[in-house]
Amino acid sequence: MAADVDTDTTNNLEIMYFPIVINLLMSIGAYFITVRLIPGIKDKFIKANLFGIDMSKTTSDKVPESLGVVTGCSFLITMFLFIPIPFGNSLINGDFPHAEFVELLAALLSICCMLLLGFADDVLDLRWRHKLLLPTIASLPLLMVYYVNFNSTTIVTPKPLRELIGYSIDIGLLYYVYMGMLAVFCTNAINILAGVNGLETGQSVVIAMSIIIFNVVELSGNLPKAHQFSLYFMLPYTATTLALLKHNWYPSKVFVGDTFCYFSGMTFAVVGILGHFSKTTLLFFIPQVFNFLYSSPQLFKLIPCPRHRLPKFNSKIDRMEISTTNFKYSELNILGKIVISLFRMFKLIKWQEKDGWVVTNNLTLINLVLLYCGPLHEAKLTSILIAIQIFFTGVAFVIRYPLASVFYDV
Amino acid sequence: MAADVDTDTTNNLEIMYFPIVINLLMSIGAYFITVRLIPGIKDKFIKANLFGIDMSKTTSDKVPESLGVVTGCSFLITMFLFIPIPFGNSLINGDFPHAEFVELLAALLSICCMLLLGFADDVLDLRWRHKLLLPTIASLPLLMVYYVNFNSTTIVTPKPLRELIGYSIDIGLLYYVYMGMLAVFCTNAINILAGVNGLETGQSVVIAMSIIIFNVVELSGNLPKAHQFSLYFMLPYTATTLALLKHNWYPSKVFVGDTFCYFSGMTFAVVGILGHFSKTTLLFFIPQVFNFLYSSPQLFKLIPCPRHRLPKFNSKIDRMEISTTNFKYSELNILGKIVISLFRMFKLIKWQEKDGWVVTNNLTLINLVLLYCGPLHEAKLTSILIAIQIFFTGVAFVIRYPLASVFYDV
């Protein structure tokens, strides 16, 4: 009997790991194909008027923009070819996991739609308000499928609140709003932590690898299927993004475009939602959340926001320096005065005052790093920002594992 | 008992028609939104360098190109919002039609992917061989889902062949090749019957409406679900395409781009395959099939093929005239000589000979119409071509209904 159970477990593990291994091998293949595809196709982007000038270089070469559409397509094709691997088998056994299959298709549909809309945005240069609208549209298939397939909108309440509102609470429509907003947040969070070579791709690789580690740990947990599902997406995503990073790293031979930020954010949101670990996904976005909150006085126009907030390139010493904005303190509204004073108190901003005019750094995490470290070479600046991202993945795991037990039954 | 049966039938009919009516109302809404959206967004296309000059006009204004991406997105959003209507109900009854739902998502995934690749092709101007590769990639999700979900590759043999090979035959892998090729054919067939204002959209509307009529007739047949499914796609497709036609009709204020041809062809292929009426779908492509066969001597370089084969605009009389190609008869290879002589024998080409040089019209259906009708105003030329398309829909129905019984048990 004991032997039987062992065989059974081994079989289950095989069924579980086999598609992951195949997915990993396909991802490695996708990496090598994408790495070679990018230099071959990049001139077509310049011809199509899709290019930028790198403002932090002494040369003014045209750098192809929106290469995210190439890695996005590589990712999709890998996933299309992968579809029969985990599901073809179940067909023979007669226990076809319809719900899981539907989830996979809905996830791919949302990601494909986001890639289309992101590329359309890069090409057509849509308005700022579309940055919020497009991810909402692209998350529609996901939400619709969630509604049709599950429609479970009950959340478990944290322990301290249980006396007040019970063990769980059905938040109904709000749950759909939450899912839609998660997609909007993830897409834009990566988009606004950008401006130095390799940062968009670098942070995305760190977030993806954090999710992979979390999934691998949880494979032996009580929801293995959800984490297996997430790995199917994260492995090819990481592979194709690494291929992009290779060409996007300092000095960038290609730029990634909004396409990439949209595509990445939606992929993270999708695995978070369908893998039932959206809160943990958000934990891996700590630097992005900080950057968003830190930026908010400028994003909401409490203090002036110039068109570009990226750090300033000092060509004499080949270093990046903080970029600044200036304003009359007396002209800020009351909320602006409070926020800026708080930032000043906590030494979170540079502060120079003369004749009633105040000069501060633009409120981005990148400028904050430069404020503390002084002028840095661009590659070093990106490395530090990625190191911060990695550090906060560690923090996220501490919060997720030891600390979560305070609030939830783990 | 009799009364019971009646109620039951009424209920079933209600269940069948209710989502179709909702879909129709949503489609009408999509029409009005798209009609207003196109003029609002078209300047962004010109700014993005996506425009063409209309060679059949006296002015040389920039006409925005690739507007198919706008109607494609309208179509997708309509479909996303429609998803809960037919399936939300089944959820409550507990008889959720998983296979049907999976089909819907796979179909949308293929269409969305084709729209993305089509738009990428318009923007990046990919090579000619991609015209064959891209629809194959975009049909991958469909084929993979077909494999996972059905994997039925048996076809019923026509009556005259049954003595030889039996009632049905399993063609295995060939069935997938057939499905992939259907997508490639449909996308490119519309793309090569083009060149005068409103023709791509006009023919597509006729094909879509033919499919709608066929579906409505078959709703009372023995596979109502499949035709209901097809209507879900065809109604919003027709609505958004009519909106595009309004702006694309002579004189064109927008061009539709390869994006539109890809998107349309894939939509037709998808409903044909998943609705199990791919042969009937092909019947609605008779003018396209003829145009392809008639063009093939030039497509396969048996006789010289200039870069553009569209008819020539005669600005003095404001009429379209045939465009020509010339070659030395003696320099054609044997196959070229046979084909061109056959065409000449059947009076399918203009033929002028001088000093061994032959001048013929370019081999397109458009030029053939001009050959028989003489110079025509552009709007009239398009109208005649659309009338031909409508005529052959009638022919298709004759083949499908009275004639099919000769070959199959109907």
Chai-1 contact restraints between the chains, C-beta under 6 A:
chainA,res_idxA,chainB,res_idxB,connection_type,confidence,min_distance_angstrom,max_distance_angstrom,comment,restraint_id
A,K44,B,L124,contact,1.0,0.0,6.0,A-B,restraint_1
A,A48,B,V123,contact,1.0,0.0,6.0,A-B,restraint_2
A,A48,B,L124,contact,1.0,0.0,6.0,A-B,restraint_3
A,N49,B,N49,contact,1.0,0.0,6.0,A-B,restraint_4
A,F80,B,L140,contact,1.0,0.0,6.0,A-B,restraint_5
A,F80,B,P141,contact,1.0,0.0,6.0,A-B,restraint_6
A,F80,B,M144,contact,1.0,0.0,6.0,A-B,restraint_7
A,I83,B,M144,contact,1.0,0.0,6.0,A-B,restraint_8
A,P84,B,M144,contact,1.0,0.0,6.0,A-B,restraint_9
A,P84,B,Y147,contact,1.0,0.0,6.0,A-B,restraint_10
A,P84,B,V148,contact,1.0,0.0,6.0,A-B,restraint_11
A,F87,B,V148,contact,1.0,0.0,6.0,A-B,restraint_12
A,H98,B,H98,contact,1.0,0.0,6.0,A-B,restraint_13
A,V102,B,V102,contact,1.0,0.0,6.0,A-B,restraint_14
A,L105,B,L105,contact,1.0,0.0,6.0,A-B,restraint_15
A,L105,B,A106,contact,1.0,0.0,6.0,A-B,restraint_16
A,L105,B,L109,contact,1.0,0.0,6.0,A-B,restraint_17
A,A106,B,L105,contact,1.0,0.0,6.0,A-B,restraint_18
A,L108,B,L109,contact,1.0,0.0,6.0,A-B,restraint_19
A,L109,B,L105,contact,1.0,0.0,6.0,A-B,restraint_20
A,L109,B,L108,contact,1.0,0.0,6.0,A-B,restraint_21
A,L109,B,L109,contact,1.0,0.0,6.0,A-B,restraint_22
A,C112,B,C112,contact,1.0,0.0,6.0,A-B,restraint_23
A,C112,B,C113,contact,1.0,0.0,6.0,A-B,restraint_24
A,C113,B,C112,contact,1.0,0.0,6.0,A-B,restraint_25
A,L115,B,L116,contact,1.0,0.0,6.0,A-B,restraint_26
A,L116,B,L115,contact,1.0,0.0,6.0,A-B,restraint_27
A,L116,B,L116,contact,1.0,0.0,6.0,A-B,restraint_28
A,V123,B,A48,contact,1.0,0.0,6.0,A-B,restraint_29
A,V123,B,V123,contact,1.0,0.0,6.0,A-B,restraint_30
A,L124,B,K44,contact,1.0,0.0,6.0,A-B,restraint_31
A,L124,B,A48,contact,1.0,0.0,6.0,A-B,restraint_32
A,L140,B,F80,contact,1.0,0.0,6.0,A-B,restraint_33
A,P141,B,F80,contact,1.0,0.0,6.0,A-B,restraint_34
A,M144,B,F80,contact,1.0,0.0,6.0,A-B,restraint_35
A,M144,B,I83,contact,1.0,0.0,6.0,A-B,restraint_36
A,M144,B,P84,contact,1.0,0.0,6.0,A-B,restraint_37
A,Y147,B,P84,contact,1.0,0.0,6.0,A-B,restraint_38
A,V148,B,P84,contact,1.0,0.0,6.0,A-B,restraint_39
A,V148,B,F87,contact,1.0,0.0,6.0,A-B,restraint_40
